[in-house]
Amino acid sequence: MVVEEKTISSDRVYTGKVISLRVDTVEIERQGYQKREIVEHGGAVGIVAITEDKEIILIKQFRKPLEKVLWEIPAGKLELGENPKECAIRELKEETGYSAGNLKLIHKFFTSPGFSNEKIYIFLATDLILGECKFDCDENIEIYKLGLEEINEMIQKNEIEDAKTLTGILLAKELI
Amino acid sequence: MVVEEKTISSDRVYTGKVISLRVDTVEIERQGYQKREIVEHGGAVGIVAITEDKEIILIKQFRKPLEKVLWEIPAGKLELGENPKECAIRELKEETGYSAGNLKLIHKFFTSPGFSNEKIYIFLATDLILGECKFDCDENIEIYKLGLEEINEMIQKNEIEDAKTLTGILLAKELI
């Protein structure tokens, strides 16, 4: 049976801008005490944005933890008090200049449930309208529009290496 | 253009059992200095194990960061010096009792590239043989075998909420 883990104590190790870290001591029935390292994250959204020509918008972005540029769907962190849909509208606009006539939540998932509470909301965006591009000056990205066939090939070649992007595209493919 | 971020300094905040945390100060061309919070992780594997009857093995596991039981594929962390395939063989055996006659790497991805270097290797395991069950006493899990139709329905209802499980199953579905 899956038993829950009772928190005995909780130590805050670090409070940061994107993440915070705490270490909990838990008690597990018949197994005694263990430590759980927990990275707290405020949640994020990812947007599978599909153009009239059935192209998907992808972004190239440098990711410091990997020292590598990754292909990703437009995405971003929830601001304090912001709901996921508002966040998706804002991030799509900031990163790509597009607004979506139709924006639908298609899934929610946890990226690393073993050590983090990060939750990502995936939206499908269609009926796109390109507005005035007011890019966020903090962003350091390149924007592409790619056909589904090309993206399938990139997935097969393992050129798409970001979990939310893979999951978002694979889920969206079943809906479009 | 996507420019890289040059590390100016790096502060180690925490060194733990599953993760460690460092904060880098980076210099970005035309943008000045920024902080990057980076959760270091040694990598992990996930196994989409498919029985002769085309059922997929899923596990129910309590995840402390979410205070919730999740449906997941068998998975586990790489031990020091262990290669991903060895890890997949070990974890499948420890968590389910099965050995795979056929074990194939189908994808590698990063779960949270914004703040962590965690990389997951997904294996497709077929030709399963149930051996003597030597379950790891540290594991607190329930094991299920579910048909693809039932799993599809669970995905549609958002009952599968773990990124590696969603990605692994969606990728495997295209291969089986």
Interface residues (C-beta under 8 A of the other chain):
Chain A: M1 V2 V3 E4 E5 V13 Y14 G16 K17 V18 I19 L21 V23 D24 V26 I28 Q31 K35 R36 E37 I38 V39 E40 H41 A44 K60 Q61 F62 R63 K64 P65 L66 E67 V69 L70 E72 K77 H107 K108 F109 F110 T111 S112 P113 G114 F115 S116 N117 E118 I120 C137 D138 N140 I141 E142 I155 N158 I160 E161 D162 A163 K164 L166 T167 L170 L171
Chain B: M1 V2 V3 E4 E5 V13 Y14 G16 K17 V18 I19 L21 V23 D24 V26 I28 Q31 K35 R36 E37 I38 V39 E40 H41 A44 K60 Q61 F62 R63 K64 P65 L66 E67 V69 L70 E72 K77 H107 K108 F109 F110 T111 S112 P113 G114 F115 S116 N117 E118 I120 C137 D138 N140 I141 E142 I155 N158 I160 E161 D162 A163 K164 L166 T167 L170 L171
